[in-house]
Amino acid sequence: MKNIRNFCIIAHIDHGKSTLADRLLDYTETISEREKKEQVLDDMDLERERGITIKSHAIQMIYKREAHNRNESFVLNLIDTPGHVDFSYEVSRSIAACEGALLIVDATQGIQAQTISNLYLAIDHDLEIIPVLNKMDLDNAMPEDVKDQIVDLIGCDREDIIEASGKTGYGVDKILDAIVERIPSPTGDPDAPLQALIFDSVFNSYRGIIAYFRIFNGRISKGDLVKFVATGKEYEADEIGVLKLGLQSKKTLAAGDVGYIISGIKTSKEVKVGDTVTHVKNPCSEAISGFEHVKPMVFAGIYPVDADDYEELRASMEKLQLNDASLTFEPESSAALGFGFRCGFLGLLHMEIIQERLDREFDMDVITTVPNVSYKAYTTKGVMTEVHNPSGLPDQNLLDHIEEPYIHAQIISKSDYVGPIMNLCIDRRGELKNQVYLTSDRVEITFELPLAEIVFDFYDKLKSISKGYASFDYHVVGYKPAKLVRLDILLNGERVDALSTLIHSANAYQFGRRMCEKLKELIPRQQFDVAIQAAIGAKIIARETVKAVRKDVTAKCYGGDITRKRKLLEKQKKGKKRMRQVGNVEVPQSAFLAVLKLD
Amino acid sequence: MAGLYVHIPFCRQKCHYCNFYSVASGKFRDETIDAIVNELEIRKDYLGGERLNTVYFGGGTPSLFAPGKIQEIILKADKLFGIVPGAEITLEANPEDIGSTWLDALKSTSVNRLSIGVQSFNNADLRYLGRIHTAEKAESAVRLALEKGFENLSVDLIFGIPASDDKIWESNILKVLQYNIRHLSAYALTVEPGTALRLFIRKGKYQPVDEDQAAGQFEMLMSRMKQAGYDHYEISNFCLPGHCSKHNTSYWTGDKYLGVGPAAHSYDGNSRQWNVANLKKYIEAVEKNEPLSEKETLTGTQKYNEYVMTALRTMWGIDLEKVKNEFGEDFYLHLIKEAKPFENNQHLLKKNQRILLLTDRGKLFADKISSALFWND
């Protein structure tokens, strides 16, 4: 155990985590040239393109070195962490599986909000932090400034910061030595009852779910009868092993080891990140602390563009769920959109990822409705129901009050932009909690905000008012009562269920007006006037009219060029197929996302 | 039944709205005529032995050429394909070219129908459009053509000009009626990509086109022409009974036509071709006997869609029996089903025995309706 080091990497998107991880794998000869792809840790296409690791992975390296006049060999387990706010719980479990962390900071950019929140998580778990200044090869690197930030932040010695470049390989040897020398080896009792933490799982179409774990106490052998504490399910360990570039099976793994288990599990729902694995006979006395049921916080309807594809959409969602347990869905129907699903996501990025995966991996064309957060509605009889859909709100006269989720938002920015950022947060019903200058021109602002307020375009706004400088991170802190109303949109008097939103009453008028204006732009002129109205209950609060079109005919000389005109009309036909019918009004799909594009 | 279209790609200057292929330069004029004659030779089998019922010289500005040159092409076509006796032979002409001498010369050719690009009898309109003739010239050209015996006369007019108004448009219509002109092509001003008009509008130099104004003027046009006893035989075309353009009608009824000259379109009953829209490339391709056109072979669906699109625009409408027989039961049932809402709720279509027709109101929505009747593979 004394030659094992378990560590993770904390870095902001684009700060070069994956490239540097590749250099570590190169240096330790974990991958051959042939196996080498760029950024091997990100093996989903989508991940590679976005440059973020959506799901965490793990890989074992063997690091041999000569020190104190003798050859030493170390097992280094790198546990990769997902790099986005939506996955902060998964990050916390990966961190819990480690004793140390590389803090990678881009020498040209400095510390970002997300780095900080993950760093705090790591410090909370008593991880040894090794600060690394990456991208030192770039001309615009400002190592001294960024070192100041790091020293301020973690209170390390300036000399402890390692200068490196994932691109050139500079400093990689120093990083490996620091991992060995500074990160403590795991502790734990191999002879105690088995206690292993699940920090990730992946789905393999031949082998089912492969769960990744870190053993804290005891040992596990192939064929053992094991139990997952949180789900209470029991399995036989068909195969266990360690994670190289592929799977490498082993007979036994013991305290301190990081490995995988295959036990015939078919769906990811049975494997909860943070769960504890122990033996059926002689179980551990308590589970590893920190387990949570991850609950989706953002909900939206997903509908097939072509109504005939409903069953196919269901099949695709089921397949997605096999390797993404945090996705939830249940059937839903809408008068405007037909049959679809109400889906729950961890956050907005998660929602986008699901949409993109449906498109790329399953070739599904979908319409996603206005997202909303998960509300708690209390009836006068004191019964609480979770509301995932505006139409799911109990009847007004049965309703006592509603509570909405709040987040703790951390924003780091250049101090020049503090004013506009404050205004944005206050506009979004935020309450300032803290403001700290990290350096003379970098400030960390902490706000408490309703989650619902960041669901719409908050991040884009933040980026634009800070000229791209501000970084942002959040976690949910709890529920608070809210004065919410349901805002409906009517087209020629007919309510469009897919456009209803729950909104704070103070914002309802303005929001209703902007919705009507936006829809006026998006709904094409038809052969009759189209009235667009925003309503709260029976009260109309805003109205716009799309004037009737007077003509739709090409009255020009097109001579013998029949082809061009035919193609034009064929294209129109295709476009129309994608329109939805609300009463007698044709509504383009873009209108269903109108709310996201309000400016 | 077959037609020949000859594209003369030269103009004195480009009109602001025009996106037909033409050049405002005198270069290659002779070479182009030679190439057109040679192309006729090269493609002499295109029509599969069918003789020519119609010949149409369009442009560009065919009246830029001496009538003798036009006659050369006609004679060549007659030699290669055979022109049936009484065939309709049309020449497009611009008012500025139409004088006594020119008309006398034209009289001695086989051209028997004249189509004058008047566009408007109002000087402000003409300046807006970038035309080089005046309103006075336009009217005198019409008068002179009639005097010289070109009773088989058509004029082109453009409506929906933002700087203009309904009154001016009405007076344009009245001029046509006053001279008892047999045939009128009336086009709504359309802003095409790559035109000066589009640029002017984008830069704010010209007001954008107002669809409502155009719709109103189209309605005025329909009612005035109906009163005067004209047939509205195609969306943009009106004629006194018996005087529709046979050549243009053949485009809408699926007849074969050969188009020669740069950018000209051809149809052989199964595929469509369009020649390269570049004078030099065209001349070179003909010289070297290389392919000079792009080609699209039509699928069953495409043929159906084209039939629906073109037939619906005419007063002869969509022949439901023809759809059933030529395209099959599936297309027929699709058509009946898709047409229903337009007949019942909106009164844009009417069924007349076995014919599906646009109502007058429907004529304002012909594109929307035909695309709804299309078949999507």
Interface residues (C-beta under 8 A of the other chain):
Chain A: Q527 V549 R550 K551 D552 V553 T554 A555 K556 C557 G559 G560 D561 I562 T563 K565 R566 L569 E570 Q572 K573 K574 K576 K577
Chain B: Y5 F20 G58 D156 S185 A186 Y187 A188 T190 E211 D212 A214 A215 G216 F218 I235 S236 N248 Y251 Y257 G259 A264 H265 S266 Y267 R272 W274 E296 Q302 N305 E306 M309 T310 Q346 K363 L364 F365 A366 D367 K368 S370 S371 A372 F374 N376
